[in-house]
Amino acid sequence: MIDTKNLKLSVASSPHVSSPAGTRNLMLDVLVALVPALIMAAYFFGPRALLLTAVSVAGCEFFEWAYRKALKKPGAAGDLSAAVTGVLLAFVCPVTLPYWTILVGDFFAIVIVKQLFGGLGQNFMNPALGGRAFLMMSYPVAMTTWVLPGTPNWAGIVSAADAVTGATPLSNDFMHSGVMPDGVSLMDMFVGNVGGCVGEISALMLLLGGIYLIWRGTIRVRIPAAFLGTVAALTFLFPKNGVGNVEWMAAQLCSGGLMLGAFFMATDYVTSPVTKKGELYFGVGCGLLTVLIRYFGGYPEGVSYAILIMNVCVWLLDKAGKPGRFGVTAEAKKAAREARKRAKKEAA
């Protein structure tokens, strides 16, 4: 017999099912998944890659703390979301970027994109990509100056002005003529032995990180699969200037920020759809816009702008991908439509 007299009734708002997966745990998984790419960046670019990332993380944490302190809001430093934003913003910037410039991007990402819209869970675009877009508009030269890999500048911790610069696989020559930069192979692009931004050079390490997130259940596979699949299909069907279909497709998948964007940016919980169909639409849209910008845009890389454009369409994609109500048959939907038509006629 159950002693009903001693049972206590607790009334609370949803959710009513507890789970060990909180914001901090999810963000910690993302940080762990980004470690291999950071190690590869330090190997090819030297310690400045580590220091630039550390400065970015510290800047994001500080700006989030300062904003919430100034407005007397509860602190949110423990959830690691600002740290993830700092790492991702550093990953999409060149290693030669001055430290004060990355701090400007941190301020825009945390204060303007995230906090002014209500904080975590309220921002309408990915904060790291918003910060990158702002830096690209404000400091285009600094944001498009890349160093050659394989020769770490150990003396360039304070200033990387003397670093040896070079072209990336997504240079205009490659995108518009199909000619690969000198000395760059598909294996180099896959491993990360190419010029580019700090954390997007190694497709291999980013792929391993993405697989880890899927295995942990931190992200779902639908958005990355639709994103990468769309880019693969379009570049395979429409190669450039006689380049082999498979070679061109592989080069596009391994170059630029595609892997980083597909696994770590497009899957952001706040700025991506929640419905299954919406996720597929979102991934396909990101892939389509990426290829269009790469093929016809003045700036060769299109991943960040593709994701930002799709971020503002999430509400529409969720509405289009909304599943049917449980138990509602096609006949019931038809009868409801006919009833609405009759009601309109009677009202007229």
C-alpha positions, -999 to 999 in steps of 0.1 A, spaced: 0 0 0 12 35 -8 9 60 20 -9 87 1 -12 110 31 26 116 33 31 122 -4 41 157 -13 27 174 -44 52 196 -61 39 221 -87 66 235 -111 69 246 -147 83 224 -174 105 206 -182 97 178 -158 123 153 -169 158 159 -155 189 153 -177 226 155 -170 231 174 -203 232 211 -195 246 241 -213 280 237 -197 283 201 -206 273 207 -242 298 236 -245 325 216 -230 320 189 -256 323 215 -283 356 228 -268 370 193 -266 360 187 -302 379 218 -313 412 208 -295 425 187 -324 421 216 -349 438 239 -324 468 216 -320 471 214 -358 470 252 -361 498 255 -335 518 229 -354 516 248 -387 514 284 -375 533 284 -343 524 295 -307 507 327 -320 477 306 -329 474 295 -293 479 330 -279 454 345 -304 428 320 -294 435 326 -257 432 363 -261 399 358 -279 385 336 -252 395 360 -225 380 389 -244 346 372 -248 345 361 -212 354 396 -200 328 414 -222 301 390 -212 309 395 -175 312 433 -178 280 437 -197 260 416 -172 277 432 -143 269 467 -156 232 458 -161 231 439 -128 221 407 -144 231 372 -131 265 361 -143 267 335 -171 305 328 -172 301 293 -159 282 280 -190 313 282 -213 292 297 -241 314 328 -243 345 306 -244 331 287 -273 324 320 -291 360 331 -284 375 300 -298 353 299 -329 360 336 -337 397 331 -334 394 300 -357 379 320 -385 406 348 -384 441 347 -398 469 341 -373 485 375 -382 454 394 -369 465 420 -343 453 412 -308 433 444 -304 414 436 -336 403 402 -323 391 420 -292 370 443 -313 354 413 -329 349 397 -294 330 429 -283 308 429 -313 300 391 -310 292 391 -273 277 425 -267 260 434 -300 250 401 -314 244 381 -282 237 402 -251 218 431 -266 192 405 -279 188 390 -245 218 367 -240 222 330 -246 192 316 -264 179 349 -277 205 358 -304 192 355 -340 226 348 -356 258 330 -346 278 354 -325 312 342 -338 302 345 -374 286 379 -367 319 391 -352 338 378 -382 315 395 -407 320 428 -387 358 424 -388 357 416 -426 338 448 -432 359 469 -409 394 455 -415 394 436 -448 432 437 -453 440 423 -419 413 396 -423 427 384 -457 464 383 -449 474 347 -444 508 332 -435 524 302 -452 521 270 -431 550 248 -420 573 277 -409 561 287 -375 571 322 -366 582 317 -330 594 353 -328 560 366 -339 541 362 -307 538 399 -301 537 410 -338 533 389 -369 541 417 -393 572 400 -406 555 367 -413 557 352 -448 523 355 -465 509 335 -493 477 324 -512 451 300 -498 434 273 -518 403 295 -520 422 323 -538 404 340 -567 427 322 -592 416 288 -578 379 297 -577 377 314 -611 401 294 -632 404 261 -614 442 264 -609 455 252 -576 481 274 -558 517 262 -564 528 233 -542 493 226 -528 478 191 -531 445 176 -520 464 158 -492 478 191 -480 443 206 -479 429 176 -461 456 175 -434 460 213 -430 493 222 -447 478 252 -464 474 289 -458 442 301 -442 425 310 -410 437 296 -376 412 268 -371 398 260 -405 429 247 -423 427 210 -413 396 192 -427 408 160 -410 409 174 -375 376 192 -379 360 160 -393 372 141 -363 358 168 -340 325 167 -358 323 129 -355 330 132 -318 301 157 -314 277 133 -332 289 104 -312 283 123 -280 249 134 -291 258 170 -289 248 177 -325 226 159 -349 239 146 -383 211 161 -404 225 197 -408 262 187 -415 251 159 -439 228 182 -458 253 210 -459 283 189 -471 261 168 -494 248 198 -512 282 213 -517 296 179 -528 267 174 -553 269 209 -569 307 210 -572 307 175 -586 282 184 -613 297 218 -621 335 216 -620 356 245 -631 375 247 -664 382 211 -671 392 201 -636 381 165 -628 347 162 -611 360 142 -581 391 163 -577 372 195 -578 346 183 -554 372 170 -529 391 203 -531 359 223 -523 350 200 -494 385 203 -478 391 240 -484 381 271 -465 358 270 -435 334 244 -448 341 216 -423 342 242 -394 310 258 -406 291 225 -412 299 209 -378 305 238 -354 287 269 -368 256 257 -386 246 233 -358 244 261 -332 213 252 -311 200 288 -309 204 298 -346 194 265 -363 160 249 -368 145 224 -343 124 204 -367 138 175 -387 127 188 -420 138 223 -411 173 210 -403 175 195 -438 162 226 -455 187 247 -435 217 225 -445 207 224 -481 203 262 -481 237 267 -465 253 245 -491 236 261 -520 245 296 -509 281 286 -502 286 273 -537 269 304 -552 291 328 -533 323 308 -540 315 306 -578 301 341 -584 310 363 -554 338 387 -552 351 371 -520 360 334 -526 348 320 -492 310 318 -488 305 296 -457 301 323 -431 278 345 -451 257 315 -462 251 305 -425 243 340 -415 218 344 -442 202 311 -433 202 321 -396 176 347 -403 154 322 -421 152 297 -393 117 307 -382 104 301 -418 122 268 -421 108 255 -388 73 266 -400 78 248 -433 92 217 -416 66 215 -388 54 179 -385 18 169 -386 -2 166 -354 -3 131 -340 -35 113 -349 -47 138 -375 -54 119 -407 -55 132 -443 -93 128 -443 -96 149 -411 -74 177 -427 -96 177 -458 -128 178 -438 -114 208 -418 -105 227 -450 -139 222 -464 -155 233 -432 -134 265 -432 -145 272 -468 -181 267 -460 -178 290 -430 -162 317 -451 -190 314 -477 -217 317 -450 -199 347 -435 -198 364 -469 
